[in-house]
Amino acid sequence: MNTNNLHLLERKLLQVMSGRNEAELEDLVSDSGLTLDQIRRSVEWLKEKNLIEVKMNEIKLITLGREGESAKQKGLPEKRLVDKLKTGEDIELSELPKKIDLNQDELSAALGYARSEKWIKIFKKDNRVMIRKEGNSAVSRVEEVLNKISGPTELSNFVSEEQEILRSLVKRPDYISYEIVKKTRIKITKDGLEIARNIKDDNYIDVLTPKMLESGEWRNNTLRPLNVESPAPTIYSGKKHPVRIFIDEVREIFVSLGFQEVEGSIVQSSFWNFDALFTPQDHPAREIQDTFYIANEKSSLNVDKQILKNVEGVHKNGADTGSKGWGYQWNIEQARRMVMRTHTTCVSVRNLADNKPDEARVFSVGRVFRNEKVTFKNLVEFHQIEGIVVGKDVTLRDLMGLLTKFYKKLGFDKIKFWPSFFPYTEPSLQSMVYHEGLGKWIELGGMGIFRPEVTKPLGVDNPVLAWGSGLERLVMLRYGIDDVRKLYENDLDWLRGVPLCP
Amino acid sequence: MPVVTVYYDRIFSMLKGEISKDELIDKIPYLGLDIEEQTEEYIKIEYNPNRPDYSTDYGIARSLNSFLDFETQYSKYDVYESDLVINIDKSTRDVRPYIVAAVIKDIKLEDETIRQIITMQEDLHNGIGRKRKKVAIGIHNLDVIESPLEYITVDDSFSFIPLNKDSDMTIKEILDSEIGNQYASILAGKNLYPIIRDANKQVLSFPPIINGDLTRLDSKTTNLFIDVTGTDLDSVCNALSVIFTTLNDAGGKVHTVEINSDNSKIKTPQIKEEVMEVELEYVRSLLGLELSEKEIITYLRRCRISANIENNKVIVKTEPFRFDLIHPVDVIEEIVLGYGIHNLKPTLPGSDMTGGFDKNQQFLDKARDVLTGLGLIEIMTIGLISEDMLKKSEMSTDNLLKVVDTKSIEHKVLKNSNVPSILKTFSKNIHKKYPQRIFEISRVFNKIDNEIQEHYQLTVGLAHATVNFTEASSYLNAFGKQLLDIDLSTKASENEIFVKGRAAEIIDEGGIKIGAIGEIKPQVLENFALRTPISLFDIDLDQLMKKRI
């Protein structure tokens, strides 16, 4: 057999074994410099190759109990008894407890053992029970055996006579206990020995050091082949968050379709979040059950005066937009209330107000907030994708065409549209795409043409196409997740494990 | 969104043409309605609150009949006169100023019809009624009341028997009761309360709270009196329009009521025929369809809007419940619905534009590239946090920006630092493999010069058994160098979250403080049940963005 086929661990173990012939695994740790776990693994491999034999031994271990330990320290109770007696002196049994530090149980046991050892004689005299020491009580064999037990001690260390004594000690409560342990014992085979010899002789080196390179010593050696098929320890790459990765993909798609990215504040005045979007001030969406208002904060509403006036007018009676308006007295104080934006549309309309473009394609991907209970399908915060297109000749059909392209780039080839309603677009549509993996249609984004009541007050006269969609739903589909909370739990196993190309 | 339950047996009896269940299911979404649930007996249809005429199966059937071309001529709504009169006391003007009414005769109230009417009433209350604040509707048995009625105000000791009660209750008792409580806020601050009663001083209603028990409906009722009160005249009239047209379709005969106040005498319901004009060119250009005049008229007819074309303008007349049409674009939507969204072929805009990334976002992209290149894992967390997280981090809880009435106690404070979310993330991952090296880039919120300001903060957190200040410092240096080729230095400083003597400010090349770095103090680690040391730094990225060339 070629030694090169052996793993580094196997070679080390064989070398150690060649000097020992037979050994227990535990004993090899210090000699081999391997861990017990590494030894076990290489033993498995070497056994397969018939280079070692493995024997499972059962060994009996003896351990001292509490009483046994005490007897080892202070002597056996019977020994302590006779040590207190003088030869030839009779003593009454009832006097004994005063002379000897033994409790009643210990004392009666001690008397029994001392008598059977023939160290004492018990007799009656004048109706009194008397005790007399007799014979030689020099050294007890039992104490010798006890002294040999130190920690778990193998039964095989005791000769048969001693084993007889151990058996008798079992009868004494809490003196000794037996335990059976399985031990792996390995023995190197003939083949193993031969290979071990070869290992010693070859010129292989395990590690290439800078020193060898400097000195040229590497020329005299060959780097030993490794088991290149064995598993290696896990490491992880740095990585963007999966939601971020998806956002970046969406951004790339928008840019490839000619859209310019914009961003805006998360905290917005109600003016931009609602009023500029023609949402009447008593609209249910503006209630605190749905929207996060920021406590005690009012906006200074640093907005172009003309726009403020236009928005007020459009709410009241439509102003010059061709609309009837909502027919109520608009209140600027309501518009000052600060909110966590409920959609990114406020970013789009602010951009329109700032630039008043005749032609533009603008997009944003941003965080939005809703005052919701957190559940497996709702979060208080999520991302919204939004794109708008301004142009003199843009049409509802163009919006459908752009969206078809957008979803195609995201991997959805089939898309269908049907009518919908949004307060700030008209006409409004909803889209569904076919998800091949799930084999079903899923509802995605809403879209429409901004109402003139939204765009005209900002000074934008051309039609503005707009579409928006939640992002998390798409991310969940991508990664096969059914609980939206998982996305922001930041479980490191998930973040580390999730592939860039799922 | 409101939902209406439509039973197949009823809807098929209302439709004036043949259609299978499957076809019906297919067509409904193209009216702008969503199918929420389907069973053998019924479908539940979700509709948008701007179309309360869809709140009953009568309204759905009415639309389908024209949409499916089952009906091409629409009958006018016949309105007869009744001799019922309501006299308005001027004291109601400061309490609940508007009242309109109608009488419906000879209607058969089957159980399901009553259910449909109640749903309509509720949806009107919640939608245009703004939870009865703007509009409240009472539906009464006409036969037990005697004209003239009066709309007056009373004080809170006034009593009558409210609906489903056996004995008199005072206004005060009613407002304190469970039902009154829900709507009492509408009348908060008033010391007079609106009451409608008849010639015999019997109470019909205490709007917007509750009806009297007197006029309760049952299956034997055939003649109805409807009152609609509120704070906005257009809204009460609109609600009444939905009601009378629906009850007309349910087989009732609509009659007017005379409403007298000090200076006016009107009869309601009034059939207002709204006329609206839309430029032909506007229709064609917005939809991207070269529609002929005839087509436009046909498509509008499918949506029950009669139109003719004069001087390149589409002139439309709408039914009284179509108060959702407030701008010519609303008419254009009706045209495209009549055309059929499924027939609309996507096109692409002619113009070509060059897109691009936002400069700030691009900077953040590069920052992430450097950080992930350094082996860090990005985390993303929610921007609203709990006060408790800040306390655990031993950070100040003074001057926090908070949201009002949050439903999730965990999300109350606008976060002013990423540190708590970084620590919380480590805390959740104590059983995951170390070393753990993570970062977060997120907006943080602060109030500066009385304005709420947002900026992007980067926080890098490093956790493993032997982590220390020096390691954090190495990552900091690498970040500055790799991103902008700048030296970020550290200046000893104390900080509430860091170990004393192992904390520093981060200073940019211009000597400006842009962040903090240090070893997290053991008390904070213990607060988060962390058993591994953490070093961390944060940087105000807005400061660095300014340095970008």
Boltz contact constraints between the chains, C-beta under 6 A:
constraints:
  - contact:
      token1: [A, 238]
      token2: [B, 372]
      max_distance: 6.0
  - contact:
      token1: [A, 238]
      token2: [B, 375]
      max_distance: 6.0
  - contact:
      token1: [A, 238]
      token2: [B, 376]
      max_distance: 6.0
  - contact:
      token1: [A, 239]
      token2: [B, 372]
      max_distance: 6.0
  - contact:
      token1: [A, 239]
      token2: [B, 377]
      max_distance: 6.0
  - contact:
      token1: [A, 240]
      token2: [B, 368]
      max_distance: 6.0
  - contact:
      token1: [A, 240]
      token2: [B, 372]
      max_distance: 6.0
  - contact:
      token1: [A, 240]
      token2: [B, 378]
      max_distance: 6.0
  - contact:
      token1: [A, 241]
      token2: [B, 378]
      max_distance: 6.0
  - contact:
      token1: [A, 241]
      token2: [B, 380]
      max_distance: 6.0
  - contact:
      token1: [A, 243]
      token2: [B, 380]
      max_distance: 6.0
  - contact:
      token1: [A, 255]
      token2: [B, 355]
      max_distance: 6.0
  - contact:
      token1: [A, 258]
      token2: [B, 353]
      max_distance: 6.0
  - contact:
      token1: [A, 258]
      token2: [B, 355]
      max_distance: 6.0
  - contact:
      token1: [A, 259]
      token2: [B, 355]
      max_distance: 6.0
  - contact:
      token1: [A, 260]
      token2: [B, 355]
      max_distance: 6.0
  - contact:
      token1: [A, 260]
      token2: [B, 356]
      max_distance: 6.0
  - contact:
      token1: [A, 261]
      token2: [B, 357]
      max_distance: 6.0
  - contact:
      token1: [A, 261]
      token2: [B, 358]
      max_distance: 6.0
  - contact:
      token1: [A, 261]
      token2: [B, 361]
      max_distance: 6.0
  - contact:
      token1: [A, 263]
      token2: [B, 358]
      max_distance: 6.0
  - contact:
      token1: [A, 265]
      token2: [B, 454]
      max_distance: 6.0
  - contact:
      token1: [A, 266]
      token2: [B, 443]
      max_distance: 6.0
  - contact:
      token1: [A, 267]
      token2: [B, 452]
      max_distance: 6.0
  - contact:
      token1: [A, 282]
      token2: [B, 130]
      max_distance: 6.0
  - contact:
      token1: [A, 288]
      token2: [B, 404]
      max_distance: 6.0
  - contact:
      token1: [A, 288]
      token2: [B, 405]
      max_distance: 6.0
  - contact:
      token1: [A, 292]
      token2: [B, 403]
      max_distance: 6.0
  - contact:
      token1: [A, 293]
      token2: [B, 404]
      max_distance: 6.0
  - contact:
      token1: [A, 294]
      token2: [B, 401]
      max_distance: 6.0
  - contact:
      token1: [A, 294]
      token2: [B, 403]
      max_distance: 6.0
  - contact:
      token1: [A, 295]
      token2: [B, 402]
      max_distance: 6.0
  - contact:
      token1: [A, 295]
      token2: [B, 404]
      max_distance: 6.0
  - contact:
      token1: [A, 322]
      token2: [B, 327]
      max_distance: 6.0
  - contact:
      token1: [A, 322]
      token2: [B, 328]
      max_distance: 6.0
  - contact:
      token1: [A, 323]
      token2: [B, 326]
      max_distance: 6.0
  - contact:
      token1: [A, 323]
      token2: [B, 327]
      max_distance: 6.0
  - contact:
      token1: [A, 324]
      token2: [B, 326]
      max_distance: 6.0
  - contact:
      token1: [A, 327]
      token2: [B, 234]
      max_distance: 6.0
  - contact:
      token1: [A, 361]
      token2: [B, 353]
      max_distance: 6.0
  - contact:
      token1: [A, 371]
      token2: [B, 407]
      max_distance: 6.0
  - contact:
      token1: [A, 373]
      token2: [B, 407]
      max_distance: 6.0
  - contact:
      token1: [A, 374]
      token2: [B, 408]
      max_distance: 6.0
  - contact:
      token1: [A, 380]
      token2: [B, 384]
      max_distance: 6.0
  - contact:
      token1: [A, 380]
      token2: [B, 408]
      max_distance: 6.0
  - contact:
      token1: [A, 380]
      token2: [B, 411]
      max_distance: 6.0
  - contact:
      token1: [A, 381]
      token2: [B, 382]
      max_distance: 6.0
  - contact:
      token1: [A, 381]
      token2: [B, 383]
      max_distance: 6.0
  - contact:
      token1: [A, 391]
      token2: [B, 349]
      max_distance: 6.0
  - contact:
      token1: [A, 391]
      token2: [B, 351]
      max_distance: 6.0
  - contact:
      token1: [A, 394]
      token2: [B, 349]
      max_distance: 6.0
  - contact:
      token1: [A, 395]
      token2: [B, 288]
      max_distance: 6.0
  - contact:
      token1: [A, 396]
      token2: [B, 287]
      max_distance: 6.0
  - contact:
      token1: [A, 397]
      token2: [B, 288]
      max_distance: 6.0
  - contact:
      token1: [A, 397]
      token2: [B, 344]
      max_distance: 6.0
  - contact:
      token1: [A, 397]
      token2: [B, 346]
      max_distance: 6.0
  - contact:
      token1: [A, 397]
      token2: [B, 347]
      max_distance: 6.0
  - contact:
      token1: [A, 398]
      token2: [B, 347]
      max_distance: 6.0
  - contact:
      token1: [A, 398]
      token2: [B, 349]
      max_distance: 6.0
  - contact:
      token1: [A, 400]
      token2: [B, 346]
      max_distance: 6.0
  - contact:
      token1: [A, 401]
      token2: [B, 346]
      max_distance: 6.0
  - contact:
      token1: [A, 401]
      token2: [B, 347]
      max_distance: 6.0
  - contact:
      token1: [A, 401]
      token2: [B, 348]
      max_distance: 6.0
  - contact:
      token1: [A, 404]
      token2: [B, 346]
      max_distance: 6.0
  - contact:
      token1: [A, 417]
      token2: [B, 341]
      max_distance: 6.0
  - contact:
      token1: [A, 418]
      token2: [B, 29]
      max_distance: 6.0
  - contact:
      token1: [A, 418]
      token2: [B, 30]
      max_distance: 6.0
  - contact:
      token1: [A, 418]
      token2: [B, 341]
      max_distance: 6.0
  - contact:
      token1: [A, 419]
      token2: [B, 32]
      max_distance: 6.0
  - contact:
      token1: [A, 419]
      token2: [B, 337]
      max_distance: 6.0
  - contact:
      token1: [A, 419]
      token2: [B, 341]
      max_distance: 6.0
  - contact:
      token1: [A, 421]
      token2: [B, 48]
      max_distance: 6.0
  - contact:
      token1: [A, 426]
      token2: [B, 329]
      max_distance: 6.0
  - contact:
      token1: [A, 426]
      token2: [B, 330]
      max_distance: 6.0
  - contact:
      token1: [A, 426]
      token2: [B, 333]
      max_distance: 6.0
  - contact:
      token1: [A, 427]
      token2: [B, 333]
      max_distance: 6.0
  - contact:
      token1: [A, 427]
      token2: [B, 336]
      max_distance: 6.0
  - contact:
      token1: [A, 488]
      token2: [B, 380]
      max_distance: 6.0
  - contact:
      token1: [A, 488]
      token2: [B, 381]
      max_distance: 6.0
  - contact:
      token1: [A, 488]
      token2: [B, 382]
      max_distance: 6.0
  - contact:
      token1: [A, 490]
      token2: [B, 379]
      max_distance: 6.0
  - contact:
      token1: [A, 490]
      token2: [B, 425]
      max_distance: 6.0
  - contact:
      token1: [A, 492]
      token2: [B, 429]
      max_distance: 6.0
  - contact:
      token1: [A, 492]
      token2: [B, 432]
      max_distance: 6.0
  - contact:
      token1: [A, 493]
      token2: [B, 432]
      max_distance: 6.0
  - contact:
      token1: [A, 495]
      token2: [B, 377]
      max_distance: 6.0
